[in-house]
Amino acid sequence: MAKRQFTIDIGKEQIPVEGHVHRNVAVKYLMKRRRSVLMTKNPEKVEKLYADLPTTIKIIGKQVTKEYKVTWQREGTEDTYAGSRFVFTMDEVNGAA
């Protein structure tokens, strides 16, 4: 299957991307955002980045638009493995055009 054009709408900005399926495009973008929070060492900057993480994300294709509600959670402490600190779940919002 060939890659298709999508637009990610997080409310304050729209980002053109390529991908195969709406959900996978959303997961890839959210993992990128999560990685930027994990790799930041400054605690104040981490708090700012965490506050700016999107809670809803809309993936706009040529014919179908899918919207997802994203729930972010903090897990573990600074002492434990850093990769487990920020976990997200995605639920599709019904009623998207």
N, C-alpha and C positions, 0 to 999 in steps of 0.2 A: 504494500500500500504506500502510495506516495505521500510526502508531507504536504499539508495544507496550510493556508494562511489563516491565522487567528489574531484577534485583538484582545488583550487582557485589559479589563477595566476595573481598577481598584478604587474608583471614586474620584481621587484627585489627579490621576494620570491614566493615559491609555498607552499600552505598549504593544507594538506589532511583533508577533512571533510566528514560528512555524512549528507544526506538530502533526500528530496523527489523530488523536482523540481529545475532546474537550477536557475530560478529567485528567488525563496525563499531562496536558499543557499546564493546567492549574497546579498539579503536584510539583512539576519541575520548577515553576516560578516560586512556589512557597518554600521548597527546599533551598532554593538559592537565597531567599530572604532569611531563612532560619540559619543557614551557614554564615551569613554576614553577622548575625547576632552572636553566634557561637565563637567566631574567630576574634571578636573584639575583646580586648583585655581591660579597657577602662570601664569601671562599674557605672559611672554616670552615663557614658555613651551607650552601654548595654541597656540601661533603663529607658533611654530615649528611643533606641531602635525597637525595643520590645513594645513600647507604647504605640509606635507607628506601624506595627504589623497589621495587615489588613484583616478585618473580621468578615467581610463579604468580598467575593471576587466573581466577576462576570466574564465569561469566555465567549467572545462574539465570533462566530463563524460566518461564512457567506450566507447560509440559510437558517441556521439554528443558533440561538443564544442560550447558554446554560449558566445559571447562577448558583453559587455554592456559598454556604455559611461555614466559616472557618472558626473553630474553637481552639485557642492556644492555651497550653498549660505549662506551668513550670514544674519540673520534677528534680528531685535530688538537691544537693547543696553544692557549693563551690568546691568542696573537697572531693566529691565523687566525679566520675567520668563526665566530662563537659558535654559530650554528645547527647546525654540523656536529659539535659536541663529544659529544653523547649520542645514540646510535643504538640502536634496539631491533628485535629480530626476535621474531615470535610463532609458536609451533608448537602445534597442537592436540594435547592429550593424549588418546590413545584410552582407552576404558574409562570415560569419564564417563557418568553415568546419563542 
